[in-house]
């Protein structure tokens, strides 16, 4: 009965963000959910060192702005969690503000299924102010597949974004793939590469310079099972992408 319920949840999520994460939550998801009865509190701190410098269609520039996101995730069962996000911006010229909030339920294939890879899917819905994101009401569907082999780790998130209010409202689902690969150089330190993209609607992709592509050199620290740390330096590869971003994620499990 439990497997049938889980499969129904997966199916419902498969049929229902901020484009390229809008630099508020820059993270490639692993498949594992938060343990039952535990809560993870995370702070995502991102600084755009080289971004847009002018207001376009009412959207504020991103150059020299801090994005601070509070994420609270609670594990309800061994395969189901719910996350809550509070997006904030810190910048000069009136750019400091609360930006918006999202809710994100996620289900995972239980370990008892003994699948060869980790698999989960999240369903994230929320709003954000038009001054900070042109699409003010969005849905993200994020399938997640990952695998650990010895010291190597890889995760793939073939994400789909749907806007309900804004310029992308009638464009269909936007394909926004995320990929991470890392290697454990010690028991504490893992070094890796992370990629974040947004290519436009399926089968009607934007021209390359209108697409968003970012590559991060990243580090993960595993000093304590109750703490997490991820940091990175990112470079934008197209005209539509912020050129330089620094990110830090600090998390504590309770």
Residue, then its C-alpha position, 0 to 999 in steps of 0.5 A: x500500500x505504501x508503494x502504491x501511495x508513493x507511486x501516485x504521488x510521483x505521477x501527480x508531481x510529474x504532470x504538474x522557479x525562478x528561471x535559472x534559479x534567479x540566483x537566490x538558491x544556487x544548488x544542485x539537489x541530491x536525491x536524499x530527503x531530510x530524515x523523518x522527524x528532523x528539520x534542516x535550516x539553511x541560509x543561501x548567501x549569493x553575491x553578484x559581483x558582475x551583473x546587470x547595471x540598468x533597470x529593464x521593464x521594471x526589473x531592478x539590476x543585479x550588479x553588486x547585490x546580495x541575495x539571502x534565502x532562508x530555507x526550512x525543510x522538514x522530513x515527515x516520512x522516510x520518503x517525504x519532506x516539505x521545504x519553505x523558502x523566504x527570498x530576500x535582496x540586499x542592495x543599494x538604490x532601493x534594492x533591499x527588500x523581501x522578494x517572495x516565498x515558495x513551498x516545495x514538497x518532495x518525494x523520494x524512492x525509499x532505500x528499501x526499493x534498492x534502486x541503483x541510483x537515488x531518485x526523487x522529485x520536487x514540486x516547488x510553487x510560489x511568488x516573487x515581486x516583479x521588481x526582482x523577477x519578471x515572472x511573478x508566479x511560478x511552478x518548478x518540477x525538478x526530477x533528481x537523480x544521483x549516484x555515489x561511486x567510491x570518491x566520485x559523486x554525480x547529480x542531475x536535475x532536468x528541471x522544468x519551469x512554468x510561469x503563471x504570470x509574466x513574460x513566460x506565461x504562454x511559452x510553455x515549460x522552460x528547460x533548466x538543467x542542473x548538473x553536479x560532479x564532485x570528488x572527495x579529496x579527503x574525508x572532509x573536503x569534496x571539490x567539484x563543478x556545478x552547471x546551471x542552465x535555462x535553454x527556453x521552451x522544449x523544441x523551441x529553444x532560445x538563441x544561445x545568447x538569450x539562454x542562461x548558462x553558469x558554471x561554478x567551481x564548488x567545494x563541499x565540507x563534511x565536518x559534521x553530519x548535522x552541518x552542511x557547507x557548500x561554496x562556489x565561484x560562478x561564471x556566466x557564459x552568455x549575454x543573458x547570464x550574470x557574469x560573476x557570482x559568489x555563493x555560500x550555503x550553510x545548513x544545520x540539521x535539528 
